[in-house]
Amino acid sequence: MATYSEYLEFFRRHRNETSSSKTLAYALLFKKTGSGYSTVGTKKLIDSEGESVGLISGGCLEPEIVLHAQEVIRSGVSKKIILNTRSPEDRFFGSGAGCEGELSIFIDLLPLNIKEGDLLLHFLGVEKPGFLVHDFAAYSPLQRHRYTPHFSTPDDFNEDLFVEETKPVPNALIVGAHPDSLALYQLTQFLGWRSSVIDFRSSLIEHPMWLDAPCLHRLEDSLEVSRFSCAFIMSHNYEYDLGILNKLLEGSLKFIGLLGPQKRKQKLFEDLKTIYNREPSPHQSNTIFGPVGLPVMGKNPREIALSMVHHCQFILEENTIKTIGASPSMTRVKDFVL
């Protein structure tokens, strides 16, 4: 699945091309039986020439999906397709993927005259927590795909209705503008996250390495904590980290990662109470992770950034590290002692 920014760039480019079709195709994986590359809810955008963004099958079935999408654009009629790689014949006469899965895909029209906000909210589901309701029998694309903050299963729920829970794009705050923060910022950008960097030191924040960063702030006083779903505190300055942590506890972030050993986290908690008269609630304590990252830490900034993002992603997805399996030392990711 592509990032929201890749979908948006694809949409904008075609909307601005006067010679292009007025419609894209929108492919949605709504059912999967057996194995497959993508999870249910994966989406793909396709144009009339066959160019696309997003992957549903990983590559092996994409040409067939594109052909069906081009037909939908030409005819103006949406359709359901089923791609079956479970039969023995498929290995030799079909796609040859060997995945032994069956994918049910709905392909619809995506008018280029819709608002970008509607694309992100109703078709991609990356703006707000809630639900995307896909009613394949509805009259128009904007009626067939709609966001709702709440959903209860109707009595007449049928095969023409597919509902998925939306997961907004993570909005990360990176505290500190040292080179190790740059590696983390670049990784979050690659993943399509929204991310901002904050530091009180002009010598760091104005360094040329941050020229391409669109969101940089110097002062924590004006920080809008409610914007962020996660934060990485890594300024290498204890007093600044303490002040930022105190500020972040005014919000409801799902993940706050602290760089440094567990003893540093304990000291921060003690000073929060002594200096700011603030004590994290039990719920907040369960969202603060120190040291941040998986137990198998990397040796360079990029590897460490990957470890930190992996840790954060697991928490945001409300999973546990036990799904990785393998080593007993990886059964707990909340805190570990360096």
Long-range contacts (C-beta under 8 A, 24 or more apart in sequence): 1-38, 1-42, 1-43, 1-54, 1-55, 2-53, 2-54, 2-55, 2-192, 3-169, 3-191, 3-192, 4-120, 4-124, 4-126, 4-169, 4-192, 5-192, 6-53, 6-54, 6-192, 7-43, 7-45, 7-53, 7-54, 7-119, 7-124, 8-116, 8-119, 8-120, 9-53, 10-45, 10-53, 11-45, 11-110, 11-112, 11-116, 11-119, 12-116, 14-47, 14-112, 15-112, 15-113, 20-47, 20-48, 20-112, 21-47, 21-48, 21-73, 21-112, 22-111, 22-112, 22-113, 23-48, 23-73, 23-76, 23-109, 23-110, 23-111, 23-112, 24-73, 24-109, 24-110, 24-112, 25-69, 25-70, 25-72, 25-73, 25-107, 25-108, 25-109, 25-110, 26-107, 26-108, 26-109, 26-110, 26-123, 26-141, 26-145, 27-54, 27-56, 27-65, 27-69, 27-105, 27-106, 27-107, 27-108, 28-105, 28-106, 28-107, 28-108, 28-134, 28-162, 29-56, 29-103, 29-104, 29-105, 30-104, 30-105, 30-106, 30-134, 30-162, 31-103, 31-104, 31-162, 32-101, 32-102, 32-103, 32-104, 33-86, 33-101, 33-102, 33-104, 34-86, 34-99, 34-100, 34-101, 34-102, 35-99, 35-100, 35-101, 36-99, 36-101, 36-103, 37-99, 40-164, 41-125, 41-132, 41-164, 43-123, 43-124, 44-69, 45-110, 46-70, 46-73, 47-73, 48-73, 48-74, 56-103, 56-105, 57-83, 57-97, 57-99, 57-103, 60-85, 60-95, 60-96, 60-97, 60-99, 61-85, 61-95, 61-97, 61-103, 64-95, 65-105, 65-107, 68-105, 68-107, 69-107, 72-107, 72-108, 72-109, 73-109, 76-109, 78-106, 78-107, 78-108, 78-109, 78-136, 78-141, 78-144, 79-106, 79-107, 80-104, 80-105, 80-106, 80-107, 80-136, 81-105, 81-107, 106-134, 106-136, 106-162, 108-141, 108-144, 108-145, 109-141, 110-141, 111-141, 114-141, 114-142, 118-142, 121-147, 122-146, 122-147, 125-164, 125-166, 125-167, 126-166, 126-167, 126-168, 126-169, 127-166, 127-168, 128-166, 128-168, 129-166, 129-167, 129-168, 130-165, 130-166, 131-163, 131-164, 131-165, 131-166, 132-163, 132-164, 132-166, 133-161, 133-162, 133-163, 134-161, 134-162, 134-163, 134-164, 135-160, 135-161, 136-160, 136-161, 136-162, 167-317, 168-229, 169-193, 169-194, 170-194, 170-229, 170-230, 170-312, 170-313, 170-316, 171-195, 171-196, 171-227, 171-228, 171-229, 171-230, 172-196, 172-228, 172-229, 172-230, 172-231, 172-232, 172-312, 173-198, 173-223, 173-228, 173-230, 173-231, 173-232, 173-248, 174-198, 174-231, 174-232, 174-234, 175-199, 175-231, 175-232, 175-233, 175-234, 175-235, 175-240, 175-241, 175-244, 176-204, 176-233, 176-234, 176-235, 176-236, 176-237, 177-201, 177-204, 177-205, 177-207, 177-210, 177-216, 177-235, 178-204, 178-234, 178-235, 178-236, 179-209, 179-301, 180-234, 180-301, 180-304, 180-305, 181-232, 181-234, 182-209, 182-210, 182-301, 183-301, 183-302, 183-304, 183-305, 184-232, 184-234, 184-301, 184-305, 184-308, 184-309, 185-213, 186-305, 187-302, 187-305, 187-306, 187-309, 188-309, 191-309, 196-227, 196-228, 198-223, 198-244, 199-235, 200-235, 200-237, 200-240, 220-244, 220-247, 223-247, 225-250, 225-251, 225-253, 226-251, 226-252, 228-253, 229-253, 229-254, 229-255, 229-316, 230-254, 230-255, 230-256, 230-257, 230-312, 230-315, 230-316, 231-255, 231-256, 231-257, 232-257, 232-259, 232-292, 232-308, 232-312, 233-257, 233-258, 233-259, 234-259, 238-264, 238-268, 241-268, 242-268, 242-271, 242-272, 242-275, 245-272, 245-288, 246-272, 246-276, 246-278, 249-278, 249-280, 249-284, 253-287, 254-287, 254-315, 254-316, 255-287, 255-289, 255-312, 255-315, 255-316, 256-287, 256-288, 256-289, 257-289, 257-290, 257-292, 257-293, 257-308, 257-311, 257-312, 258-288, 258-289, 258-290, 258-291, 258-292, 259-290, 259-291, 259-292, 260-290, 260-291, 261-290, 261-291, 261-337, 261-338, 262-290, 262-291, 262-335, 262-336, 262-337, 262-338, 264-290, 264-291, 265-290, 265-291, 265-335, 286-334, 287-315, 289-315, 289-333, 289-334, 289-335, 290-335, 291-335, 291-336, 291-338, 294-321, 294-330, 294-333, 295-329, 295-330, 295-333, 295-336, 296-330
